[in-house]
Amino acid sequence: MRTLPALVFAAFGFQATHALNPGDIAFTGFNVDGDDDFAIVALVDIPPSTTIHFTDNESDGAGGLNTGEGAISWTSDPSPTPAGTVVVFTDTASSSTLTASLGTLVDGTGGMNLAAGGDAIFAFEGPNDTTVTTFLAAVANEAGNFGDLTGSGLTEGTTAFTFTTFGNPDGGEYSGARSGQATFADYIPLIADPFNWTTEDSDGEASLPFDSTPFTTGGAAPVQLFLFLTDFEISESGGSTTLSVFRDGPTTSAATVTLTSNDTGEATVPLTADFLVGEDTVDVTVTAVDDSIFDGPQTVTFTAAGVGFFDGTADLTVNDDFADNADLIINEIYPNNFDLDLNGDGIANGADEFIELVNTSGSPLDISGWTISDESSLRHTFAPGTILGTDCAILVFDELPPTTTGIDGTQAVAASTGSLSLNPADTLTIQDNTAAVVMTCSYDSPFAPTALDSVNLESDATPGPYTDHSFVVGSGGAQLSPGTKVDGSAFCTQPILTLSASPTSFTENTAGTASTGTVTATPAPTNDLIVTLTSGDTTEAIVPATVTILANDPSATFPITAADDLEVDGDIVVTLAASATGYVGDTSTVTVQDDGDTVITPNLSPGSIAFTGFNSDGGDNLAFVALQDIDAGQVIFFTDDEWDGGAVGAGGGFVDSNEGTIRWTSPIGGVPSGTIVLIDEPGSSATISTNIGVAAVEDSQVALSTSGDTLYAYQGSDFRTVTSFVALISSEGAPNLTGTGLTSGTTAVLLPDSTDGGVYSAGRSISPTFAGYLPLIGDVAGNWTLASDGASLVPFDTTAFTLGTADPYDTWADSKGLTPSNNGAEDDAENGGSGDGIANVLEFILGGDPLAVDPSILPTASTDNSDFIFTFNRSDESESVTTATFQWVADLDFSGANIVPIGAISSPADGNGVTVTVEENGSAVDTITVRVPKTNAPAGALFGRLTGTRP
């Protein structure tokens, strides 16, 4: 009879209840950046403990879901969730930090990971996070991302909606009314209207935190305001127009609305518009502001807002009067390229896009720290020391080859962000080093059918409109003129540097000065001129950081030194560069010949090195320790590509060749065991460095991902042919070790998922062998310091590893097959052993085997006419690292036991007459006998036990 309630309860627990219907919730927030976030509003009361699943899988057209993406599950509070409640879901792509503002949120099948390039979220009920009972709602950040909604019960444009009309913004939030509707269902068309959403194109995190203000019903519905302009364009010089404010609703009462301009530096509007009873329209005057910035046409947005009204907006274009000037002016823009090589790299592609700027200040202009931005992001920051001569031009290319420092005497630089990414039509803004706007210009795509025209000012270096280059007076129909005026003439005469070297070829083992460089300034400087020198490959040729041309001297010389390496690399052409403030720089090349190095045979194996530092933030950093002597010239490759699980040398290979590989070469003299090697900024071919040997990018940079990455260290005949893996470190859970010969916890260091940084922080002088450090380094939980900001751990500790004295117990434990995680004083049954219940430390003392049943080693008890006798064996090696005691009582209560220390030698009778006899047996176990006089047993009984501890 007592089982009946349990059976009834179990049956009840399996009943499935259908709680919600399509449209009972709606999405109000969406962010694909960071760890992904979204928000919903309940449009009905949600029953207690209701589970709703969310997924970025698409609808399959048959009432279910496609597969391949992830899901999470949310359970509402044990009490009802009222209609109108907003629930915010945070970090939904992270299994460890995902949360909900109420209820419980758990990770599901694979976790969610929203794509910035376009994705959708579905909310549904079902028995699990892959099986749909009822679809409730859906949202997308790009049209066409729902899949096939057939059979889903959702309607595109209402219960399944896209919150943008264009592109795929990274974030968005419903910003319309949250009150005034008669029912909660009336909010569905408002929420589904993209014009009621505020979006973030490039940084969805800017949408956070989402608004959690509840939705309410009742009261009068807000009235829509509309704005109309008599003129859509006016001039900044005395321009004005009429703005009409219209209320689309009852006129039975007076009302006041607030008017604002989003750019009062371009146009202003009165603070308010007042409606009288019976009026539905109020006219106000918009006035342009004449600024002193050459900024082209500017768009100003006016907004009308008030209590009981939906906002109304209108846009006005304020045109520049071209009476303004700027110290630095954008003269020519080339946003397209089809078949012209303009930057000198021998390839006609997008890298040939350029912006030409001219100094119109009337004197030399220091533009260090000045920036160029387009409508979406920063594109270039001018480097320190960038000085532009009077009336001179400078070109900013999308990319430049390393040998190019000028175009026909005009300074040329590559975009500091790595790419200009110019759009066919865009707006560019120059700001000085205080972030003040210097000029703004808008341009349209060239009209020429071949799109080879640039856009140029109608008059060089003079504020005005832009037009196709071939249409500019004086161009002679030329389609572009990078670095010169439209007619091909120079903007200015710029001082230049000329660089040369003699001889231009030498061997890498040349002692002393291998070649002499000469840098010449034209004209000669009137003051001492410091010239900066760089070598494109310091592993082959080295130059001083600077050389000084003395006042009124035309030139100066400097030494070029050869760098001898051990690689069989043939003749290497190295580019040398010279630059100085106020001068156009120059480059020259030297050829460094190989001195006949022999091929170094790879001879490392798993465990030859071990990683001791990992940072995936900033420029990334690595550290490893040599656990054997590494010969000179040994090459180790490092890659964040994934291994396919095949066997080394038998079909195995790397899966994703889109990631990177770097190469480290040990120096002349090799690397001694215990040495720490640092590799800094492997994600940059320009700044990668190492404290020992040579580090270089092999095929592309290794850019470690903060969301988890794996780095394999290996040797091979080349960077794609593996002969032996030597080590691994990973922050992405379960890297593929199959076929690598690497082992988790020793030669493969596995950090927690998505760890940004970690460093080995345990002892470096405790193992009697270097190989003995492998399990210590592999014990991440016990021996590593981890950080969410990996850069905070840099610089890594370079203290060398040294050999220490072995602990006899550890040596014994290793010999018996115990591991660092179970060689403490635990019962061997808990270590997967025999189950004889003898603690490991006592097994050590008694000379036993912790992984075998061996009761014969247990102490024995006996008596004679006078004494209670306790006998056991003790191993010699345990004497120095353990403490053994004999405890005896007369009543089985050992809490107050008499304790007798067991020393290295026999001990005389103590106060109770107890004696200890140690019988030395050479290298064999010693025999220990403890005798307790029977006079200590008033009740006729004595009990004894042996204890052992380690310090």
Secondary structure, 3 states (H helix, E strand, C coil): CCCHHHHHHHHHHCCCCCCCCCCCEEEEEEECCCCCEEEEEECCCECCCCEEEEECCCEECCCCECCCCCEEEEECCCCCECCCCEEEEECCCCCCCCEECCCEEEECCCCCCCCCCCCEEEEEECCCCCCCCEEEEEEECCCCCCEECCCCCCCECCCEEECCCCCCCCEEEECCCCCCECCHHHHHHHHCCHHHEEEECCCHHHHCCCCCCCCCECCCCCEEEEEEECCCEEECCCCEEEEEEEEECCCCCCEEEEEEECCCCCEECCCEEEECCCCCEEEEEEEECCCCCECCCEEEEEEEECCCEECEEEEEEEECCCCCCCCEEEEEEECCCCCCCCCCCCCCCHHHCEEEEEECCCCCEECCCCEEECCCCEEEECCCCCEECCCCEEEEECCCCCCCCEECCEEEEECCCCCCCCCCCEEEEEECCCCCEEEEEEECCCCCCCCCCCEEECCCCCCCCEEEHHHCCCCCCCCCCCCCCCCCCCCCCCCEEEEEEECCEEECCCCCEEEEEEEEEECCCCCCEEEEEEECCCCCEECCCEEEECCCCCEEEEEEEECCCCCCCCCEEEEEEEECCCCECEEEEEEEECCCCCCCCCCCCCCCEEEEEEECCCCCEEEEEECCCECCCCEEEEECCCECCCECCEECCECCCCCCEEEEECCCCCECCCCEEEEECCCCCCCCEECCCEEEEEEECCCCCCCCCEEEEEEEEECCEEEEEEEEEECCCCCCCCCCCCCECCCEEECCCCCCEEEECCCCCCCCCCCCHHHHHHCHHHHEEEECCHHHHCCCCCCCCCCCCCCHHHHHHHHCCCCCCCCCCCEHHHHCCCCCCCEHHHHHHHCCCCCCCCHHHCCEEEECCCEEEEEEEECHHHCCCCEEEEEEECCCCHHHCEEEECCCCCECCCCCCCEEEEECCCCCCEEEEEEEEHHHCCCCCCEEEEEEECC
